[in-house]
Amino acid sequence: MSATLNPHPAPVQSPPPVVTPAPPKRSKWLYFVILALVAGGCWTAYKYFPQTKADPASSAPSAGGSAQVRSAKVVSGPIDRTLRLSGVTAAKDFAAMLAPMMRGPDAGRALVLIDLAKSGTLIKKGQLVAQIDAQSIQDHLDDVKAQVIQADADIRKRKAEQATATEDMRQSIRNAKADWDKAKLDAGASEIRTPVDAEILKLASEEAEATYNQLASDIKNREIADRAEIRILEITKERQVRHQGRHDADVVKFTMRAPIDGLVVMESIFRGGEMAQIQLGDQVSPGQPFMKIVNPARMQMEATSNQVDSEEMRIGQAVSLQFDAFPGLSLPGKVQSLGALGVGGWRQNYYIRNVAVRVAILGSDPRLIPDLSTSGDIVVEHKDNAVLLPLGSIFSKDGKELVFVKRGEKWEPREVKLGLRNGTHGAVLSGVDAGDEVALDNPTPKPEVIASN
């Protein structure tokens, strides 16, 4: 049986519909305002921002447009053909200052510089340029001098002891001689002795004679031994004297003076992970060069040249020298020596051969010091009063060299022949004269006409 609480339920009403409000309508004036702002921005950008303009030089010049063509004048004067060398300056006359080489067991002793001339200073011959700390050597030298004195005292002492021992032996020999003489006298009276006593006296005489002979031979051997012992002591003393002499010479060498007049140039050493010049307080090794005294009035350039260029070089050729550290400095020079053989490089440059060239610097300048990077132009060919044409004005057509000479407002092409050339100009044999104006740009560009430089 089922039970129903509400057999007749009331109908349920549906919820009211949700009404979405319609979006507001935009005003037409808003679109006009936005459009006006965009137009104003475009006009401002066009008015005030820089505009890209056409480059008049990039446009092709017309046949008669001579104002757009670069030009140069043909001049007359000397011309040289040169070869370029690169190298460094070096001194022809110099004296290398080396740390002294000590002999014997002290050869590896550390040497510390306690006085040093400043690099770049001019000094005179005999002036002190370097001083090495000699205190340890001086202390050792005092010990060696004491050993020399002790060795001399040992010799005198041993001689005195040997003299005493020798005199004692000689006294023993004299006693033995007396005993032998007495024994002989006793043996001479054997007629009045019994045969037994006579035999005893005879044996005593023989024994005394043997004792004397033995002592006489011993003293000769003793004298030889004494002389050998004294010689050993004398050799010991001589060794100490020589040791003292070595250190006396070392102490003198620790004070170094300039052998010539010149400029002080310091060598470089590896210090603190990088190369640096030697300075006061540095430690140097025996035989190590630490300073050069150079004559700045006699300098040279040391360079190398490839084998092809070296064939045109001759001893005595003029050279114009320039220095990278001093752009305004130029000095004359001449080729002093040429290497006889080409020298190869290392690894990948092994098959490249270079020839050593030395150039004597004829001029002088206070700024001229060793190890300056230098370039030199060797004059291998020279001509005076030549008509000089810039190489930039030469063009090529059908294997011929052409230039464009200005005639009025037009450019007239001409064939030219050149002789001697350098890096910028050529000596004209025919085609143009001094004073002509030639074009550096092609005034009538055509595919078959190209720049030949």
Rosetta blueprint (number, residue, H / E / L):
1 M L
2 S L
3 A L
4 T L
5 L L
6 N L
7 P L
8 H L
9 P L
10 A L
11 P L
12 V L
13 Q L
14 S L
15 P L
16 P L
17 P L
18 V L
19 V L
20 T L
21 P L
22 A L
23 P L
24 P L
25 K L
26 R L
27 S L
28 K H
29 W H
30 L H
31 Y H
32 F H
33 V H
34 I H
35 L H
36 A H
37 L H
38 V H
39 A H
40 G H
41 G H
42 C H
43 W H
44 T H
45 A H
46 Y H
47 K H
48 Y H
49 F L
50 P L
51 Q L
52 T L
53 K L
54 A L
55 D L
56 P H
57 A H
58 S H
59 S L
60 A L
61 P L
62 S L
63 A L
64 G L
65 G L
66 S H
67 A H
68 Q H
69 V L
70 R L
71 S E
72 A E
73 K E
74 V L
75 V E
76 S E
77 G E
78 P E
79 I E
80 D E
81 R E
82 T E
83 L E
84 R E
85 L E
86 S E
87 G E
88 V E
89 T E
90 A E
91 A E
92 K L
93 D L
94 F E
95 A E
96 A E
97 M E
98 L E
99 A L
100 P L
101 M L
102 M L
103 R L
104 G H
105 P H
106 D H
107 A H
108 G H
109 R L
110 A L
111 L E
112 V E
113 L E
114 I E
115 D E
116 L E
117 A L
118 K L
119 S L
120 G L
121 T L
122 L E
123 I E
124 K L
125 K L
126 G L
127 Q L
128 L E
129 V E
130 A E
131 Q E
132 I E
133 D L
134 A L
135 Q H
136 S H
137 I H
138 Q H
139 D H
140 H H
141 L H
142 D H
143 D H
144 V H
145 K H
146 A H
147 Q H
148 V H
149 I H
150 Q H
151 A H
152 D H
153 A H
154 D H
155 I H
156 R H
157 K H
158 R H
159 K H
160 A H
161 E H
162 Q H
163 A H
164 T H
165 A H
166 T H
167 E H
168 D H
169 M H
170 R H
171 Q H
172 S H
173 I H
174 R H
175 N H
176 A H
177 K H
178 A H
179 D H
180 W H
181 D H
182 K H
183 A H
184 K H
185 L H
186 D H
187 A H
188 G H
189 A L
190 S H
191 E H
192 I H
193 R L
194 T L
195 P H
196 V H
197 D H
198 A H
199 E H
200 I H
201 L H
202 K H
203 L H
204 A H
205 S H
206 E H
207 E H
208 A H
209 E H
210 A H
211 T H
212 Y H
213 N H
214 Q H
215 L H
216 A H
217 S H
218 D H
219 I H
220 K H
221 N H
222 R H
223 E H
224 I H
225 A H
226 D H
227 R H
228 A H
229 E H
230 I H
231 R H
232 I H
233 L H
234 E H
235 I H
236 T H
237 K H
238 E H
239 R H
240 Q H
241 V H
242 R H
243 H H
244 Q H
245 G H
246 R H
247 H H
248 D H
249 A H
250 D H
251 V H
252 V H
253 K H
254 F L
255 T E
256 M E
257 R E
258 A L
259 P L
260 I L
261 D L
262 G E
263 L E
264 V E
265 V E
266 M E
267 E L
268 S E
269 I E
270 F E
271 R E
272 G L
273 G L
274 E E
275 M E
276 A E
277 Q E
278 I L
279 Q L
280 L L
281 G L
282 D L
283 Q E
284 V E
285 S L
286 P L
287 G L
288 Q L
289 P E
290 F E
291 M E
292 K E
293 I E
294 V E
295 N L
296 P L
297 A L
298 R L
299 M E
300 Q E
301 M E
302 E E
303 A E
304 T E
305 S E
306 N E
307 Q H
308 V H
309 D H
310 S H
311 E L
312 E L
313 M L
314 R L
315 I L
316 G L
317 Q L
318 A E
319 V E
320 S E
321 L E
322 Q E
323 F E
324 D L
325 A L
326 F E
327 P E
328 G E
329 L E
330 S E
331 L E
332 P E
333 G E
334 K E
335 V E
336 Q E
337 S E
338 L E
339 G L
340 A L
341 L L
342 G L
343 V E
344 G E
345 G L
346 W L
347 R H
348 Q H
349 N H
350 Y L
351 Y L
352 I L
353 R E
354 N E
355 V E
356 A E
357 V E
358 R E
359 V E
360 A E
361 I E
362 L L
363 G L
364 S L
365 D L
366 P L
367 R L
368 L L
369 I L
370 P L
371 D L
372 L L
373 S E
374 T E
375 S E
376 G E
377 D E
378 I E
379 V E
380 V E
381 E E
382 H E
383 K E
384 D E
385 N E
386 A E
387 V E
388 L E
389 L E
390 P E
391 L H
392 G H
393 S H
394 I L
395 F E
396 S E
397 K E
398 D L
399 G L
400 K E
401 E E
402 L E
403 V E
404 F E
405 V E
406 K E
407 R E
408 G L
409 E L
410 K E
411 W E
412 E E
413 P E
414 R E
415 E E
416 V L
417 K E
418 L E
419 G E
420 L E
421 R E
422 N L
423 G L
424 T L
425 H E
426 G E
427 A E
428 V E
429 L E
430 S E
431 G L
432 V L
433 D L
434 A L
435 G L
436 D L
437 E E
438 V E
439 A E
440 L L
441 D L
442 N L
443 P L
444 T L
445 P L
446 K L
447 P L
448 E L
449 V L
450 I E
451 A E
452 S L
453 N L
